[in-house]
Amino acid sequence: MNWRLLLLVIATCTLMAWPTSATPPATQVLMDSGSPYYVPSAVTVTTGAAIRWENPTPTHHTVTHDACFESSGRCAFDSGAVEPGGAYTIPNLPPGRYHYQCRIHPIMRGMIIVTDSPLLPSQT
């Protein structure tokens, strides 16, 4: 009977130590009051990766895909007003290039590049 208990303990420990497919942390972008305004101004992520913008400034900002300004455009994301101290996260985007800006301060511009496969460190 002791060997069954030992086998159960070993199986449980093995399963608990088994690697899982954890969600990677979101790529961080800061909204800034000075140039380049979004830091970094361009980010590259893989499909399924989240991107999070944080607003440490004392004013409201938005994160608005450029296509949202076109009547025939396919608006991929629009944060609405992100208040001071607030944040906005996009959980994932399909592969492509996404230029975006702040609706309140159109001089603020950035770009997201979403790829199908992970990049090697030398490609970032």
Order of alpha helices (4+ residues) and beta strands (2+ residues): alpha-beta-beta-beta-beta-beta-beta-beta-beta
